[in-house]
Amino acid sequence: MSIAILGAIFAIGIGVGMALSSTATFNPENVASREVIDRSAPNAELCIQYGASATVTDMRVFVTYNPFNVYVTQPSIRPGCVLRRNNWSILEQKKLVTSEEVRQCKNRMNTFGYTGDLGSSPEIGCIYQNEAADNFFLNQPGTVGPRPETDNF
């Protein structure tokens, strides 16, 4: 089971890495800048005011056990928005989530994210923030510590 999870994480990493590996330009074909992602978010002004723009990656992982293999679908990447926990009332006012969905999401200490315009049947989900994930782009050279392959002088 852990091999399947590691395989899925590896596949997601490859998909996201390929999507963001091109050079930064300011056109819709290249989303390697925060400004392009912010402008592409559904309900961009509302999203930036009450949450954060995001890229949403949808993919499926199929695992066979005899023989053991992991198959991954082509990832689909589209703009989305993650709302801050104190702004869920926006979704309730628009009758996009029920009070029961809000209660369940709040009990799990999660938040809501969505894709699509809030005015025309968006896809809304209770999402979990993975606080164990690191942004290795923020690490400054020399602060991470030596890599094992550089220890052998």
N, C-alpha and C positions, 0 to 999 in steps of 0.2 A: 504494500500500500504506500509506504514512504517513497518507493521508487517512482510510483505513479505521480505522487505529489511533486517530487523533484522534477520529473519530466514535464509536468504542466508548468511549473515555475520557469523552467528553462525555455520552454516554447513561448511563454508570454514575454519573457525578457528579450528573446530574439525578435519577436514581432514588434514590440515597442521600440527596441533599438533600431530596427530597420526603418520604422516610421519616422524616427526623429534624427536619423543619421545624416540627412542631407544638409547642405549649407542653408543659412538663414536668408530668406527673401521674404518680401511682404506680399505674396500672392496666395490665393486659397489652396494651391497645390502643395504648398510647403508650410507646415504649421510649426516650424522650429523657433518661433518667437512667441513670447507671452502676449504681445499685442494682437497677433493674429488669432490666438486661442481665445482671448477675451472678446474680440469682435465676433467670433464665430459661435459663441455660446448662445444657447436658446434664451430668448428674453435677456439679451446681454446687459442692459442697464440694471434690470432687477437682479440678475445673477451677481453682478459685481457689487451691488449695494448690499445684498442680503446673504451673500455666500462667496463662492469662488468658481471661476470657469474651470473646466476640466476636459480632458480627452477621455472618452469612454471606449474601452476595448471589449468587444464581445467575441467570444470564441468558445468552442466546445472541445472537450477532451474525451476520447474514447479509449478505454483500457480493456484489453483482452487478457485472460488469465491462463489460457491453455491453447496456444503458447502465449507467454507474457509479452505484450506489445502495447505501446502508447501511440495513439493517432490524434493529431490535432488539426482542427479545421483552420482555414485561412482566417486570420483575425479581421474583424470589421472595426474600424476606428471612426468615431463621430463625435461631434461636440456635445458637451453636457455641462451640468451645473451641480455643485454640491452646496446645499444650504447650511448655514450655521444653525445650531440647535435652537437658538432663541428666535428663529424666524420661520418656524413651521406653520405658524398661523396663516401665512400667505397661502399655503396649500389647503388648509382647512376652509378659509374664506371662499376659495374658488371651488370648494367641494370636490377636490381632487384626491383627498385622503379622508378617511373616517376617523372619528375620535378613538376608536378601537385600534386602528393602525398606528396612530400617534402614540397611544399608551404602550403598545407592544414594542414599538421602536425605542421609545424612551426607556422602557424597562431593560432593554439590552444595551443601553448607553450608546446608541447609534445615532445616525442622522439620515436625512433624506437626500437623494440625488435624483436627477432626472435628465432625460434627453427629449428633444422635441419641444415645440412651442406649448406653453401652458394654456393657451387659448384653444388648442385643437388636439386633444387626446395625447398628452405626453406619456412617456414611459417613466413611471416613478417607482423608486425602490428604496427600501430601508437599507442603508449601506454601513459597513463597519470600517472604521479608520484603523489601519494597520500601523500602530505606532512603533513597531519593530523595524519598519522599513527605513533605511537610511538613504539620504540624498548624497551620493558620493561626489557630486559636482561641487558641493559646498565645502568639502574637505580641502584644506590648504596643504600645499606640499610640505612635507616634513612633520605634519601633525598626526598622521595615521600610524606612524611607526615603520620600522624597516620591513620590507618584504622578505620572505624566507630565501628567495633566490639571490638577494643582494647581500646576505649575511656572509657568504663564502668568498672572502677576498683572496 
